[in-house]
Amino acid sequence: MFCRSPMRSLQALLCTALLAAGSWAQAQQVFRVTTIPEEAATEQVRKFTPIANYLEKKLGMKVEFTPVTDYPAAVEALVNKKVDLVWFGGFTFVQAQIRSGGKIVPIAQREEDTRFQSVFIAKTDSGIKALGDLKGRQVSFGSQSSTSGHLMPRHFLLQAGINPDKDFRRVAYSGAHDATIASVVSGKVDAAALDITVWRKFVGENKVDTKAVDVFFTTPTFFNYNWSVHADMPADLRNKVQRALLDLDPATPEGKEILQLNRATRYIPTAPENYKGLEAAGRSAGLI
């Protein structure tokens, strides 16, 4: 489209909007999806490729899922519009919101994310039975940017009068929830905190022996994960993506597979306000 100059301000605005829409449309030959790497890359591909295939049919364009190396990479990818849709933890959403100046839009979350929890685990013969028993111990979190693997466990520790940086013999960061479990099982650390759904998945798949390693503390609930897009995405495309996520139905074979892989009963709408508590926790813990 060619826009003549000079022109009235309204015409200029309309022209700019049309040019921007055209540029986005050209870029949208491929719709790009990624997630925070809460588990190994191979597991992320297994979990999220089916939803990418589903979105491809719903959006009528090629959809690619590509894992990133770490949590900050997922934040930067959406902030800089290198991807179109990201599965964020609550804290990475907060970080992306701050980093982008409020340009990140959460469009859906699992019903489970309205009442999420973290668990602390330790070897059953370690003598660790309560948070106070962690003093003087080696303790692992997941990624430093993880909501359920770091921010909220740290928040609840501080509420209990325990400062990890002063009271633990060593603080480690595994980078992912599966690695967190492995660090306790192997004895690299005495205890660790992680996402309750990953723990339940490992227990359900018999990947951990609860006679040897088990939960000794479960946190209160908090808001967590969501699917987010950039505010510059055209509203009609954003609405199509949101509708596709909300329409996933566990009564259909495809919906059942996707929701089970995502450890969800269903997706529901969400809003930035749901994550204000996480931002406050991040600031009080000195992580923002």
Residue pairs with C-beta under 8 A, 6 or more apart in sequence:
1 15
1 18
1 19
1 22
3 11
3 12
3 15
3 19
7 15
20 232
21 234
24 232
24 233
24 234
28 61
28 84
28 237
29 61
29 62
30 61
30 62
30 63
30 64
31 55
31 56
31 59
31 61
31 62
31 63
31 64
31 84
31 85
32 63
32 64
32 66
32 82
32 83
32 84
32 85
33 48
33 51
33 52
33 55
33 63
33 64
33 65
33 66
33 83
33 84
33 85
33 86
33 87
34 65
34 66
34 67
34 68
34 74
34 77
34 83
34 85
34 86
34 87
35 44
35 48
35 67
35 68
35 74
35 86
35 87
35 88
36 68
36 71
36 74
36 86
36 87
36 88
36 89
36 92
36 143
36 145
36 146
37 44
37 67
37 68
37 69
37 70
37 71
37 74
37 143
37 175
37 176
38 44
38 89
38 142
38 143
38 146
38 149
38 176
38 177
38 195
38 198
39 47
39 176
39 177
39 178
39 198
40 176
40 178
41 67
43 178
44 67
45 65
45 67
46 261
47 261
47 262
48 65
48 87
48 261
48 262
49 65
50 254
50 257
50 258
50 261
51 65
51 258
51 261
51 262
52 63
52 64
52 65
53 63
54 244
54 248
54 254
54 258
55 63
55 85
55 241
55 244
56 62
56 63
58 240
58 243
58 244
58 247
59 237
59 240
59 241
59 244
66 83
68 74
68 77
70 143
70 145
70 175
71 89
71 92
71 143
71 144
71 145
71 146
72 95
72 145
74 86
74 88
74 92
75 88
75 92
75 95
75 96
75 99
75 145
76 82
76 99
77 83
77 86
78 86
78 88
78 96
78 100
78 104
78 228
78 229
78 230
79 96
79 99
79 100
79 103
79 104
79 230
81 230
81 232
84 229
84 230
84 233
85 227
85 228
85 229
85 241
86 96
86 227
86 228
86 229
87 225
87 226
87 227
88 96
88 106
88 225
88 226
88 227
88 228
89 145
89 146
89 147
89 148
89 224
89 225
90 113
90 116
90 147
90 151
90 222
90 223
90 224
90 225
90 226
90 275
90 278
91 145
91 146
91 147
91 150
91 151
91 278
91 282
91 287
92 145
92 146
92 147
93 104
93 106
93 226
93 228
93 275
93 278
94 275
94 278
94 279
94 282
94 288
95 145
95 288
96 104
96 228
97 103
97 104
97 272
97 275
97 279
98 279
98 288
100 230
100 231
102 231
102 272
103 230
103 231
103 232
104 228
104 229
104 230
104 231
105 228
105 229
105 230
105 231
105 233
105 238
105 272
106 226
106 227
106 228
106 270
106 271
106 272
106 274
106 275
107 226
107 227
107 228
107 229
107 238
107 241
107 242
107 245
107 269
107 270
108 226
108 227
108 242
108 245
108 246
108 267
108 268
108 269
108 270
109 223
109 224
109 225
109 226
109 227
109 267
109 268
109 270
109 274
110 225
110 262
110 263
110 264
110 265
110 266
110 267
110 268
111 264
111 265
111 266
111 267
111 268
112 197
112 263
112 264
112 265
113 223
113 224
113 225
113 226
113 270
114 223
114 268
114 274
115 221
116 147
116 148
116 196
116 221
116 222
116 223
116 224
116 225
117 148
117 196
117 218
117 219
117 220
117 221
117 222
118 148
118 149
118 152
118 153
118 156
118 193
118 194
118 195
118 196
118 218
118 219
119 193
119 194
119 196
119 199
119 215
119 217
119 218
119 219
120 131
120 134
120 153
120 191
120 192
120 193
120 215
120 216
120 217
120 218
121 181
121 184
121 191
121 192
121 193
121 194
121 199
121 213
121 214
121 215
121 216
122 128
122 184
122 190
122 191
122 192
122 213
122 214
122 216
123 184
123 187
123 190
123 212
123 213
124 210
124 211
124 212
124 213
124 214
125 212
126 190
126 191
127 133
128 134
128 137
128 190
128 191
128 216
129 216
130 216
130 217
131 156
131 157
131 160
131 162
131 217
132 160
132 162
133 216
134 157
134 162
134 167
134 168
134 190
134 191
135 162
135 167
135 168
136 167
136 168
136 169
137 168
137 169
137 189
137 190
137 191
138 168
138 169
138 170
138 172
138 188
138 189
138 190
138 191
139 164
139 168
139 170
139 171
139 172
139 189
139 190
139 191
139 192
139 193
140 171
140 172
140 173
140 174
140 180
140 183
140 184
140 188
140 189
140 191
140 192
140 193
141 149
141 150
141 153
141 154
141 171
141 172
141 173
141 174
141 180
141 192
141 193
142 148
142 149
142 150
142 173
142 174
142 175
142 176
142 177
142 179
142 180
142 193
142 194
142 195
143 149
143 150
143 173
143 174
143 175
143 176
144 150
144 173
144 287
146 177
146 195
147 222
147 224
147 225
147 278
148 177
148 193
148 194
148 195
148 196
148 224
149 174
149 177
149 180
149 193
149 194
149 195
150 173
150 193
150 287
151 278
151 281
151 282
151 285
151 287
152 219
152 222
152 278
152 281
153 193
153 219
154 164
154 285
154 287
155 281
155 284
155 285
156 219
156 220
157 163
157 164
158 284
158 285
164 171
165 171
170 189
172 183
172 188
172 189
174 180
174 182
174 183
174 192
177 194
177 195
177 198
177 199
178 198
178 202
180 192
180 193
180 194
181 192
181 194
181 198
181 199
181 202
181 207
181 208
181 213
183 189
183 192
184 190
184 191
184 192
184 213
185 208
185 212
185 213
191 216
196 218
197 263
199 208
199 215
201 263
202 208
203 210
222 277
222 278
222 281
223 274
223 275
223 277
223 278
226 270
226 275
227 241
227 245
227 267
229 238
229 241
242 269
245 267
246 267
246 268
246 269
248 255
248 258
248 259
248 264
248 266
248 267
249 255
249 266
250 256
250 259
250 265
250 266
259 265
259 266
279 288
282 288
